[in-house]
Structure formats: structure tokens, C-alpha cells
Amino acid sequence: MNNQRNLQIYRLWAFVYDAWIPLLYGRARRRAVTLLDLQPGERLLIPGIGTGLDLPHIPAGVSIVGADLSPDMLAKAKAKAQNRDVTLLEMDVQVLNFADDTFDAVLFNLLLAVVPDGAAAFAEGWRTLKPGGRAVIFDKFLPEGAALTPGRRLLGRVLRSIGTDPNRRLNDIIAGTSDLMIESDEPSLLRGQYRTLLLRKKVGGIS
Ligand SMILES: C[S@@+](CC[C@H](N)C(=O)[O-])C[C@H]1O[C@@H](n2cnc3c(N)ncnc32)[C@H](O)[C@@H]1O
């Protein structure tokens, strides 16, 4: 997967995303946002915001920045951002244009299996999170310890062609981050192939 290919794939997804994705992920998405426990006045970053399906679930008074590579997906998000404190930016989330410690919370929904380098996208989002801030990841991963079987490789090839990789391991993505506490790790869809994690950034290296 690379950015150019993702731009092509998500240009097509933009036409049908809002018709299908809420049916598949609506409940899990609400759970992910609820876990963040967002409060009025807080700043939230949504890297890879897509068509903005998280926006209706976010409480009023939260200041939201959404970044995405795809102008087609962002155009759909714009319609959902009306009358809300939402800033939408066309940006590669593997190299975020924000200072360290900017946001109170970061929401990684269905992103880390999509960007070319999931670890880079996670590290960048994490860098912009304030100490004490929290992040939620909702995505599918290859279960830790599970073998990459031929069937799973084939599935990977099929799903990568439509813009997502089911064969990444969460540990590989978050391994480079030392100031991180996993507060919860819930199995979600497809018997735990999807997971929802709440992470907190340690303050001054102390949990
Ligand atoms: C599966 S969609 C998820 C969208 C949204 N987070 C959601 O939960 O519905 C993945 C999104 O990641 C975006 N994306 C892919 N690579 C990216 C990159 N390098 N930088 C920013 N966004 C990227 C795609 O354009 C797409 O909108």
C-alpha cells in the first residue's frame, strides 16, 4: 500500500462509504468514541477522518481537527462538520504538521491498517498528544502469536486491493512508543479480530 494507491482507492470508496460502513461498524464506532470520554473544551485529533462518520458521536464543545489524504473523503466529512468546531485538513498523517503535546485526545478509527506505515502514523498522532492525554484505537489486527497462514496471506492480498491490511500486528505498530499505558483492550467485531483499545500517555514518564 502506498499513498498514491490509497488516493485512488478512497476516491472510489468516497461514493459508497457512508452507505455501507455505518451498517458494519456503527456500534463499535460509538464504543470507541465513548471510551475517549471527551469533555467540552478539549482538543481532539482524528487522523484519517475519512467521511467524518465519528463526528455525530462527539459531544458538543469539543474542538476537532480531522486530517486525511483524500480530498474526496474530506468533501463528505465537510457536510457533517456544519455548525461544529471542526477543522478539516488535507494531510499525510504519517508526517503531521502539528507541534508536540497539542491534543487532549486522538482517535485512530480504521486507520492503522490502511496507511502505508501504521507505526509512523501512530507515532505521529502520539507525539501530538499531551502528557496525560488518551487515544483510542479501533481496528483489525493479526492476533499476537497467530501465524500468518497461506489463507490469511490470501485474505491480505484481497483486502489490500480494497484499501486495508488485516495482517498487521498491533504490537509492531505501538512498539516504538515507551510513554504509553494500555488502560483497556476489548475484543470487538469478528470474534476479536477487531479490537478497541484505550491508551494513556504517561506524565513525565510516571504512570
Ligand atoms: C478505512 S478509512 C477510515 C476513515 C475513518 N477513520 C472512519 O473510521 O470511518 C481510512 C482513511 O484513511 C485515509 N488515509 C489513507 N492513507 C492516509 C495517509 N497517509 N494520510 C492521511 N489519511 C490517509 C483514507 O483516505 C481514508 O479516508
The ligand as an SDF file (V2000), in Angstrom:
LIG
                    3D

 27 29  0  0  0  0  0  0  0  0999 V2000
  -10.9420    2.9810    6.2330 C   0  0  0  0  0  0  0  0  0  0  0  0
  -10.9490    4.7320    6.0950 S   0  0  0  0  0  0  0  0  0  0  0  0
  -11.3590    5.1810    7.7770 C   0  0  0  0  0  0  0  0  0  0  0  0
  -11.9520    6.5460    7.8440 C   0  0  0  0  0  0  0  0  0  0  0  0
  -12.4500    6.9530    9.2350 C   0  0  0  0  0  0  0  0  0  0  0  0
  -11.3670    6.9990   10.1950 N   0  0  0  0  0  0  0  0  0  0  0  0
  -13.5340    6.0300    9.7110 C   0  0  0  0  0  0  0  0  0  0  0  0
  -13.4090    5.4950   10.8280 O   0  0  0  0  0  0  0  0  0  0  0  0
  -14.5190    5.8500    9.0010 O   0  0  0  0  0  0  0  0  0  0  0  0
   -9.2100    5.1160    6.0310 C   0  0  0  0  0  0  0  0  0  0  0  0
   -8.9330    6.5820    5.7310 C   0  0  0  0  0  0  0  0  0  0  0  0
   -7.5210    6.7910    5.8270 O   0  0  0  0  0  0  0  0  0  0  0  0
   -7.1610    7.7150    4.8310 C   0  0  0  0  0  0  0  0  0  0  0  0
   -5.7160    7.6240    4.5860 N   0  0  0  0  0  0  0  0  0  0  0  0
   -5.0310    6.6250    3.9890 C   0  0  0  0  0  0  0  0  0  0  0  0
   -3.7160    6.9000    3.9840 N   0  0  0  0  0  0  0  0  0  0  0  0
   -3.5640    8.1040    4.5770 C   0  0  0  0  0  0  0  0  0  0  0  0
   -2.4490    8.9420    4.8610 C   0  0  0  0  0  0  0  0  0  0  0  0
   -1.1950    8.5940    4.5510 N   0  0  0  0  0  0  0  0  0  0  0  0
   -2.6770   10.1290    5.4900 N   0  0  0  0  0  0  0  0  0  0  0  0
   -3.9450   10.5140    5.8080 C   0  0  0  0  0  0  0  0  0  0  0  0
   -5.0310    9.7590    5.5810 N   0  0  0  0  0  0  0  0  0  0  0  0
   -4.8480    8.5690    4.9640 C   0  0  0  0  0  0  0  0  0  0  0  0
   -8.0170    7.3510    3.6390 C   0  0  0  0  0  0  0  0  0  0  0  0
   -8.1010    8.4150    2.7180 O   0  0  0  0  0  0  0  0  0  0  0  0
   -9.3430    7.0270    4.3450 C   0  0  0  0  0  0  0  0  0  0  0  0
  -10.1500    8.1770    4.4330 O   0  0  0  0  0  0  0  0  0  0  0  0
  1  2  1  0
  2  3  1  0
  2 10  1  0
  3  4  1  0
  4  5  1  0
  5  6  1  0
  5  7  1  0
  7  8  2  0
  7  9  1  0
 10 11  1  0
 11 12  1  0
 11 26  1  0
 12 13  1  0
 13 14  1  0
 13 24  1  0
 14 15  1  0
 14 23  1  0
 15 16  2  0
 16 17  1  0
 17 18  1  0
 17 23  2  0
 18 19  1  0
 18 20  2  0
 20 21  1  0
 21 22  2  0
 22 23  1  0
 24 25  1  0
 24 26  1  0
 26 27  1  0
M  CHG  2   2   1   9  -1
M  END
$$$$
